[in-house]
């Protein structure tokens, strides 16, 4: 066989060895098993056979080194021998590993199971912790729910107690118009038991003549529920189980529930109120009749009686002139008594007429410029002011809505009183001032007169009430009574504060928004 052929065979066997060694390496990487052990044995036998064949082919040439190819062929042969030795060593170790592999697999399985058990233990501990924590949370939730249920039960019990103990009749009506709950008060209003009302249509409590309209109104209210009174501005009646009618007031309050809107109706029996209102109306009518009669009487007494008084005064004066005979001294005194008494009676009747006309001859309210009004009052009292050497101070007064004629009479009476009851040792000083806020206007008339004790501050406004001797100070005691009646008609108040020998202050408070009052005491 030629050298080139031998080299070719050597290269072929080298490639086969390389492929077989690569296969052994792959098998070793994949791990040992019984099947892999057999494969290694077969591969080893093949390699040994190939090595033996190569050695036999090159046997005759091992001692020859006459060329480079021979040297290469020898080197390849030696590589085959080394490879066979390595394979034998590999097979030996692999055989040892095969003997050890069951134990290794057992150890690996033990380690795997231990690791798995450790994971299971950790998972079990975590699960137990989660279960314990979740159990505590559920117990807390259960406790809260029990508390809420108990609180709800207590609230329901409390609300039921309040519902039953309510001073008004209470009804609960569902969307279909049936009564679902009622208390004892509403049962007493309709003269039945609570059980008689439960389940009944609420329309049965409405008189038959308006029942159809009530059905329509109830349906409209169900469509647009809102808290309000039922039957506003009209009289409502319910029909009792015995057929009698009862006047009622009904307040409606819608309650939104999951199953629909229910209506809570508060029912009040107003029979006593209606009877009381009727009595009040009858008494008011009687009082109005009496007031008219008193006004007529006052007018007659003050108007018709003035003519006889005028004659008494006239003829008494003629008798005093001496044309019809002379009186002795005692007769002159008696005739003076008659004339003075007639003059006083005339003044009383005049003041009584003025008092009665505060309401009967009143004018409508309108805006009044107070400073201009005070100028008119002082013009009327100019003579009295000059005679008493009085000093009258008027500040900037707020305007007011009032009866101008009566307001003029009010301040004229107050200033005239200040001039009349002045201290003779000092000239009178009268100061008129005013103030206002969002609701009231206030005026003050202060003087430095003789004053009075504060305990009489209310009595001075009474009819015919006088604090001073009529011989010293003229008057009928009607001036301040007329002032109070004028102020009362203007929805106001008048008060007096005074100190003897120091002076008096009259305070008037009038509402800005006037509502006419009849001034009755």
C-alpha positions as CSV (number, residue, x, y, z in Angstrom):
1,X,0.0,0.0,0.0
2,X,1.4,3.4,-0.9
3,X,2.2,6.2,1.4
4,X,-0.5,8.4,0.2
5,X,-3.1,5.8,0.7
6,X,-1.9,5.2,4.2
7,X,-2.1,8.9,5.0
8,X,-5.7,9.0,3.7
9,X,-6.6,6.1,5.9
10,X,-5.0,7.8,8.8
11,X,-7.0,11.0,8.1
12,X,-10.2,9.0,7.8
13,X,-9.7,7.3,11.1
14,X,-8.7,10.6,12.7
15,X,-12.1,12.2,11.7
16,X,-13.9,9.1,13.0
17,X,-12.1,9.4,16.3
18,X,-12.9,13.1,16.5
19,X,-16.6,12.4,15.8
20,X,-16.7,9.6,18.4
21,X,-14.9,11.7,21.0
22,X,-17.4,14.6,20.4
23,X,-20.3,12.0,20.9
24,X,-18.7,10.8,24.2
25,X,-18.4,14.4,25.4
26,X,-22.1,15.1,24.6
27,X,-23.1,11.9,26.4
28,X,-21.1,12.9,29.4
29,X,-22.7,16.4,29.4
30,X,-26.2,14.9,29.3
31,X,-25.5,12.8,32.4
32,X,-25.0,9.1,33.0
33,X,-27.7,6.5,32.7
34,X,-27.9,2.8,31.9
35,X,-28.5,3.4,28.2
36,X,-25.6,5.9,28.1
37,X,-23.3,3.4,29.7
38,X,-24.0,0.8,27.0
39,X,-23.4,3.4,24.3
40,X,-20.1,4.3,25.8
41,X,-19.0,0.7,25.8
42,X,-19.9,0.2,22.1
43,X,-18.1,3.4,21.2
44,X,-15.1,2.3,23.1
45,X,-15.0,-1.1,21.3
46,X,-15.3,0.7,17.9
47,X,-12.4,3.0,18.8
48,X,-10.3,0.1,19.9
49,X,-11.0,-1.8,16.7
50,X,-10.2,1.2,14.6
51,X,-7.0,1.8,16.5
52,X,-6.0,-1.9,16.1
53,X,-6.7,-1.7,12.4
54,X,-4.6,1.4,12.0
55,X,-1.7,-0.1,13.9
56,X,-1.8,-3.2,11.8
57,X,-1.8,-1.2,8.6
58,X,1.2,0.9,9.8
59,X,3.0,-2.0,11.5
60,X,5.5,-2.3,8.7
61,X,6.3,1.4,8.7
62,X,6.8,2.3,12.4
63,X,10.6,2.1,12.1
64,X,10.8,4.2,9.0
65,X,11.2,7.9,9.0
66,X,12.4,8.5,5.5
67,X,9.9,11.2,4.6
68,X,7.6,13.8,6.1
69,X,4.5,11.7,5.3
70,X,5.9,8.8,7.2
71,X,6.5,11.0,10.1
72,X,3.0,12.4,10.0
73,X,1.6,8.9,9.7
74,X,3.6,7.8,12.7
75,X,2.3,10.8,14.7
76,X,-1.2,10.1,13.8
77,X,-0.8,6.5,14.8
78,X,0.5,7.6,18.2
79,X,-2.5,9.9,18.5
80,X,-4.7,7.0,17.9
81,X,-3.0,5.1,20.7
82,X,-3.2,8.0,23.1
83,X,-6.9,8.4,22.2
84,X,-7.6,4.7,22.8
85,X,-5.9,5.1,26.2
86,X,-7.9,8.1,27.1
87,X,-11.1,6.4,26.0
88,X,-10.2,3.4,28.2
89,X,-9.7,5.7,31.1
90,X,-13.0,7.5,30.4
91,X,-14.8,4.2,30.2
92,X,-13.2,3.1,33.5
93,X,-14.3,6.3,35.2
94,X,-17.7,6.1,33.6
95,X,-18.0,2.5,34.8
96,X,-17.2,3.8,38.3
97,X,-19.8,6.6,37.9
98,X,-22.4,4.0,36.8
99,X,-21.7,2.1,40.0
100,X,-22.1,5.3,42.0
101,X,-25.1,6.8,40.0
102,X,-27.9,5.1,41.9
103,X,-26.5,6.5,45.1
104,X,-26.0,9.9,43.6
105,X,-29.5,9.8,42.2
106,X,-30.8,8.8,45.6
107,X,-28.9,11.7,47.2
108,X,-30.1,14.1,44.6
109,X,-33.7,12.8,45.1
110,X,-33.2,13.2,48.9
111,X,-31.9,16.7,48.5
112,X,-34.6,17.6,46.0
113,X,-37.3,16.3,48.4
114,X,-35.7,18.0,51.3
115,X,-35.7,21.3,49.3
116,X,-39.3,20.6,48.3
117,X,-40.2,19.8,51.9
118,X,-38.5,23.1,53.0
119,X,-40.5,25.0,50.4
120,X,-43.7,23.2,51.4
121,X,-42.9,24.0,55.1
122,X,-42.3,27.7,54.3
123,X,-45.4,27.7,52.1
124,X,-47.3,26.0,55.0
125,X,-46.0,28.5,57.5
126,X,-46.9,31.4,55.2
127,X,-50.3,29.9,54.6
128,X,-50.9,29.4,58.3
129,X,-49.9,33.0,59.0
130,X,-52.2,34.3,56.2
131,X,-55.0,32.1,57.5
132,X,-54.5,33.3,61.1
133,X,-54.3,36.9,59.9
134,X,-57.4,36.4,57.7
135,X,-59.1,34.7,60.6
136,X,-58.4,37.7,62.9
137,X,-59.7,40.0,60.2
138,X,-62.8,37.9,59.8
139,X,-63.3,37.9,63.5
140,X,-62.9,41.7,63.6
141,X,-65.4,42.0,60.7
142,X,-67.7,39.6,62.5
143,X,-67.4,41.7,65.7
144,X,-68.1,44.9,63.9
145,X,-71.0,43.4,62.0
146,X,-72.5,42.1,65.3
147,X,-72.0,45.6,66.8
148,X,-73.6,47.2,63.8
149,X,-76.5,44.7,63.8
150,X,-76.9,45.3,67.5
151,X,-76.8,49.1,67.0
152,X,-79.2,48.8,64.1
153,X,-81.5,46.8,66.3
154,X,-81.3,49.3,69.1
155,X,-81.8,52.2,66.6
156,X,-84.9,50.4,65.1
157,X,-86.2,49.8,68.6
158,X,-85.6,53.4,69.5
159,X,-87.2,54.7,66.3
160,X,-90.2,52.4,66.8
161,X,-90.5,53.7,70.4
162,X,-90.3,57.3,69.2
163,X,-92.7,56.5,66.4
164,X,-95.2,55.0,68.8
165,X,-94.7,57.7,71.4
166,X,-94.9,60.7,69.0
167,X,-97.5,63.3,70.1
168,X,-98.8,63.4,66.5
169,X,-100.4,60.7,64.5
170,X,-97.9,58.9,62.3
171,X,-98.5,56.9,59.2
172,X,-96.1,55.2,56.8
173,X,-97.5,54.7,53.3
174,X,-95.8,52.7,50.5
175,X,-95.7,53.6,46.8
176,X,-98.9,51.6,46.1
177,X,-100.8,53.7,48.7
178,X,-101.1,51.1,51.4
179,X,-100.4,51.8,55.1
180,X,-97.4,49.8,56.3
181,X,-97.0,51.3,59.8
182,X,-99.1,53.4,62.2
183,X,-98.9,54.5,65.8
184,X,-101.5,54.6,68.5
185,X,-102.1,58.4,68.2
186,X,-103.2,58.2,64.6
187,X,-105.4,55.2,65.6
188,X,-107.1,57.3,68.3
189,X,-107.6,60.2,65.8
190,X,-109.5,57.9,63.4
191,X,-111.1,55.9,66.3
192,X,-109.8,52.5,65.5
193,X,-106.9,50.2,66.4
194,X,-103.5,50.1,64.9
195,X,-104.2,46.7,63.4
196,X,-107.3,48.1,61.6
197,X,-105.0,50.6,59.8
198,X,-102.2,48.3,58.7
199,X,-102.6,47.1,55.2
200,X,-105.5,49.5,54.4
201,X,-105.4,52.0,51.5
202,X,-104.7,55.4,52.8
203,X,-107.4,56.7,50.5
204,X,-110.0,55.2,52.8
205,X,-109.1,57.9,55.4
206,X,-110.2,60.6,52.9
207,X,-113.8,61.7,52.6
208,X,-115.5,60.0,49.6
209,X,-116.3,63.3,47.9
210,X,-112.6,64.2,47.5
211,X,-111.2,60.7,47.4
212,X,-110.7,60.6,43.6
213,X,-108.8,63.9,43.6
214,X,-106.7,62.6,46.5
215,X,-105.7,59.6,44.4
216,X,-104.5,61.9,41.7
217,X,-102.7,64.2,44.1
218,X,-101.0,61.3,45.8
219,X,-99.8,59.9,42.5
220,X,-98.4,63.3,41.5
221,X,-96.6,63.6,44.9
222,X,-95.1,60.1,44.4
223,X,-93.8,61.2,41.0
224,X,-92.1,64.3,42.5
225,X,-91.8,63.7,46.3
226,X,-90.8,66.6,48.5
227,X,-91.2,67.6,52.1
228,X,-94.3,69.8,52.5
229,X,-97.7,70.2,54.1
230,X,-100.7,68.5,52.6
231,X,-103.6,70.6,51.4
232,X,-101.8,73.9,52.0
233,X,-104.2,76.9,52.3
234,X,-107.3,74.8,52.5
235,X,-109.2,72.9,55.2
236,X,-108.5,69.2,55.3
237,X,-110.8,66.6,56.8
238,X,-110.3,62.9,57.5
239,X,-113.0,60.3,57.8
240,X,-113.0,58.2,61.0
241,X,-114.0,54.5,61.1
242,X,-117.3,55.5,62.6
243,X,-118.1,57.8,59.6
244,X,-117.5,61.1,61.4
245,X,-115.3,63.8,60.0
246,X,-112.2,65.2,61.8
247,X,-110.3,68.4,60.8
248,X,-106.6,67.5,60.4
249,X,-103.2,68.9,59.4
250,X,-101.0,66.6,57.5
251,X,-97.2,66.9,56.9
252,X,-95.6,64.7,54.2
253,X,-92.0,63.6,54.3
254,X,-90.7,61.2,51.6
255,X,-88.2,58.5,52.5
256,X,-86.0,56.9,49.8
257,X,-85.6,53.1,50.2
258,X,-84.2,50.4,47.9
259,X,-87.6,49.1,47.1
260,X,-89.1,52.5,46.4
261,X,-90.1,55.7,48.0
262,X,-92.3,55.6,51.2
263,X,-94.2,58.5,52.6
264,X,-94.2,59.3,56.3
265,X,-97.3,61.4,57.1
266,X,-97.7,63.3,60.4
267,X,-101.4,63.7,61.2
268,X,-102.6,66.3,63.7
269,X,-106.1,66.5,65.0
270,X,-106.9,70.2,65.0
271,X,-110.5,70.0,66.3
272,X,-109.7,71.9,69.5
273,X,-107.7,74.5,67.5
274,X,-110.6,75.0,65.1
275,X,-113.0,75.4,68.0
276,X,-110.6,77.8,69.7
277,X,-110.2,79.7,66.4
278,X,-113.9,79.9,66.1
279,X,-114.2,81.2,69.7
280,X,-111.5,83.8,69.0
281,X,-113.2,84.8,65.8
282,X,-116.5,85.2,67.6
283,X,-114.8,87.2,70.4
284,X,-113.0,89.4,67.8
285,X,-116.2,90.1,66.1
286,X,-117.8,90.9,69.5
287,X,-114.8,93.1,70.4
288,X,-115.0,94.9,67.1
289,X,-118.7,95.5,67.6
290,X,-117.9,96.8,71.2
291,X,-115.2,99.0,69.9
292,X,-117.4,100.5,67.3
293,X,-120.1,101.1,69.9
294,X,-117.5,102.7,72.2
295,X,-116.3,104.9,69.4
296,X,-119.8,105.9,68.6
297,X,-120.4,106.5,72.3
298,X,-117.2,108.5,72.6
299,X,-118.2,110.5,69.5
300,X,-121.7,111.1,70.9
301,X,-120.5,111.9,74.4
302,X,-117.8,114.3,73.1
303,X,-119.8,115.9,70.3
304,X,-123.4,115.9,71.4
305,X,-122.7,116.8,75.0
306,X,-120.5,119.7,74.1
307,X,-123.6,121.7,73.1
308,X,-125.3,121.5,76.6
309,X,-121.9,122.4,78.1
310,X,-121.6,125.4,75.8
311,X,-125.0,126.6,77.1
312,X,-124.0,126.0,80.7
313,X,-120.8,128.0,80.2
314,X,-122.6,130.8,78.3
315,X,-125.5,131.3,80.7
316,X,-123.2,131.0,83.8
317,X,-121.0,133.7,82.3
318,X,-124.1,135.9,81.7
319,X,-125.2,135.4,85.3
320,X,-121.8,136.4,86.6
321,X,-121.9,139.7,84.6
322,X,-124.6,141.0,86.9
323,X,-127.2,141.9,84.3
324,X,-129.7,139.5,85.8
325,X,-129.0,140.2,89.5
326,X,-126.0,140.3,91.8
327,X,-124.6,137.3,93.6
328,X,-123.3,137.6,97.1
329,X,-119.7,136.5,97.7
330,X,-120.6,132.8,98.3
331,X,-122.8,132.8,95.1
332,X,-119.9,134.2,93.1
333,X,-117.7,131.4,94.3
334,X,-120.3,128.8,93.4
335,X,-120.8,130.3,90.0
336,X,-117.0,130.1,89.4
337,X,-117.1,126.4,90.3
338,X,-119.8,125.9,87.8
339,X,-118.0,127.7,85.0
340,X,-114.6,126.0,85.8
341,X,-116.2,122.5,85.9
342,X,-118.0,123.2,82.6
343,X,-114.7,124.2,81.0
344,X,-113.0,121.1,82.4
345,X,-115.8,118.9,81.1
346,X,-115.5,120.5,77.7
347,X,-111.8,119.8,77.6
348,X,-112.3,116.2,78.7
349,X,-114.9,115.7,76.0
350,X,-112.5,117.2,73.4
351,X,-109.6,115.0,74.5
352,X,-111.9,111.9,74.6
353,X,-113.0,112.7,71.0
354,X,-109.3,113.0,70.0
355,X,-108.5,109.7,71.7
356,X,-111.3,107.8,69.9
357,X,-110.3,109.3,66.5
358,X,-106.7,107.9,66.7
359,X,-108.1,104.8,64.9
360,X,-111.5,105.8,63.6
361,X,-110.3,108.9,61.8
362,X,-106.8,107.7,60.9
363,X,-104.9,108.5,57.7
364,X,-102.9,106.1,55.6
365,X,-99.2,105.8,56.2
366,X,-96.8,107.7,54.0
367,X,-93.2,109.0,54.1
368,X,-92.8,111.9,56.5
369,X,-89.9,114.4,56.6
370,X,-89.4,114.7,60.3
371,X,-87.4,118.0,60.4
372,X,-90.0,119.7,58.3
373,X,-92.7,118.3,60.6
374,X,-90.9,119.6,63.7
375,X,-90.8,123.1,62.1
376,X,-94.6,123.1,61.7
377,X,-95.0,121.8,65.3
378,X,-92.8,124.6,66.7
379,X,-94.6,127.2,64.7
380,X,-97.9,126.1,66.3
381,X,-96.3,126.3,69.8
382,X,-94.4,129.5,69.1
383,X,-96.4,131.6,71.6
384,X,-96.0,129.0,74.4
385,X,-92.2,128.8,73.7
386,X,-91.8,132.6,73.8
387,X,-93.9,133.0,77.0
388,X,-91.8,130.4,78.8
389,X,-88.5,131.6,77.3
390,X,-87.8,128.0,76.3
391,X,-84.8,126.9,74.2
392,X,-85.7,124.1,71.8
393,X,-82.9,122.2,70.0
394,X,-83.7,119.9,67.1
395,X,-81.0,117.7,65.6
396,X,-81.1,116.0,62.2
397,X,-84.0,113.5,62.5
398,X,-84.4,110.4,60.4
399,X,-87.5,110.3,58.3
400,X,-90.2,107.6,58.8
401,X,-93.3,106.1,57.2
402,X,-96.3,107.1,59.3
403,X,-99.6,109.0,59.7
404,X,-98.3,112.6,59.4
405,X,-101.3,114.1,61.2
406,X,-101.0,111.8,64.2
407,X,-97.2,112.1,64.3
408,X,-97.6,115.8,64.4
409,X,-100.1,115.5,67.3
410,X,-97.7,113.1,69.1
411,X,-94.7,115.5,69.1
412,X,-97.0,118.5,69.8
413,X,-98.3,116.8,72.9
414,X,-94.8,115.8,74.1
415,X,-93.3,119.3,73.6
416,X,-96.4,121.0,75.2
417,X,-95.9,118.8,78.2
418,X,-92.3,119.8,78.5
419,X,-93.3,123.4,78.3
420,X,-96.1,123.0,80.8
421,X,-94.1,121.1,83.5
422,X,-91.0,123.2,83.4
423,X,-89.1,124.3,86.5
424,X,-90.1,127.9,87.5
425,X,-86.6,128.6,88.7
426,X,-84.9,128.0,85.3
427,X,-85.9,128.4,81.7
428,X,-87.0,125.2,79.9
429,X,-84.5,123.5,77.6
430,X,-85.9,120.9,75.2
431,X,-83.7,118.7,73.0
432,X,-85.3,116.6,70.2
433,X,-82.9,114.0,68.6
434,X,-83.2,110.8,66.6
435,X,-81.4,107.7,65.3
436,X,-82.1,104.7,63.1
437,X,-80.9,101.2,62.2
438,X,-82.1,98.6,59.7
439,X,-85.4,97.9,61.5
440,X,-86.3,100.9,63.7
441,X,-86.2,104.7,63.9
442,X,-85.9,106.2,67.4
443,X,-86.7,109.6,68.7
444,X,-86.1,111.3,72.0
445,X,-87.7,114.4,73.6
446,X,-85.6,115.4,76.6
447,X,-86.3,118.4,78.9
448,X,-85.0,119.9,82.2
449,X,-88.4,120.1,83.8
450,X,-89.7,119.2,87.2
451,X,-89.7,115.5,86.4
452,X,-91.4,112.7,88.4
453,X,-90.5,109.6,90.4
454,X,-89.6,106.7,88.1
455,X,-92.2,104.4,89.7
456,X,-94.9,106.4,87.9
457,X,-93.3,105.9,84.4
458,X,-96.0,103.5,83.2
459,X,-99.0,105.2,84.9
460,X,-98.5,108.5,83.2
461,X,-99.7,106.9,79.9
462,X,-103.0,105.8,81.4
463,X,-106.3,107.5,80.5
464,X,-107.1,110.6,82.7
465,X,-104.0,109.8,84.9
466,X,-102.4,112.9,86.5
467,X,-99.4,113.1,88.8
468,X,-99.7,116.8,89.7
469,X,-102.3,119.1,91.2
470,X,-104.8,120.2,88.6
471,X,-104.9,123.6,90.3
472,X,-101.2,124.1,89.5
473,X,-101.2,122.5,86.0
474,X,-104.1,122.5,83.7
475,X,-105.0,119.5,81.6
476,X,-107.2,116.4,81.5
477,X,-104.6,113.6,81.8
478,X,-105.4,112.5,78.2
479,X,-102.3,113.8,76.4
480,X,-99.9,111.0,77.0
481,X,-102.6,108.4,76.7
482,X,-103.2,109.8,73.1
483,X,-99.5,109.7,72.5
484,X,-99.3,106.0,73.5
485,X,-102.3,105.1,71.3
486,X,-100.7,106.8,68.3
487,X,-97.4,105.0,68.8
488,X,-99.2,101.6,69.2
489,X,-101.0,102.2,65.9
490,X,-97.5,102.7,64.3
491,X,-96.3,99.3,65.8
492,X,-94.0,101.1,68.2
493,X,-93.3,101.7,71.8
494,X,-93.1,104.9,74.0
495,X,-91.3,104.9,77.3
496,X,-90.4,107.6,79.9
497,X,-87.4,108.0,82.1
498,X,-87.4,110.8,84.7
499,X,-85.8,112.1,87.8
500,X,-87.5,114.6,90.1
501,X,-86.3,118.2,89.7
502,X,-83.8,117.1,87.0
503,X,-85.9,116.4,83.9
504,X,-87.7,113.8,81.8
505,X,-86.8,112.0,78.6
506,X,-89.5,110.5,76.3
507,X,-88.2,107.7,74.0
508,X,-90.2,106.6,70.9
509,X,-89.3,103.6,68.8
510,X,-91.2,103.0,65.5
511,X,-90.8,100.1,63.1
512,X,-89.5,101.0,59.6
513,X,-91.8,98.5,58.0
514,X,-95.2,99.6,59.2
515,X,-98.1,97.3,59.8
516,X,-101.1,99.3,61.0
517,X,-102.4,98.4,64.5
518,X,-105.7,99.3,65.9
519,X,-104.1,100.6,69.0
520,X,-106.4,98.6,71.4
521,X,-105.1,98.1,74.9
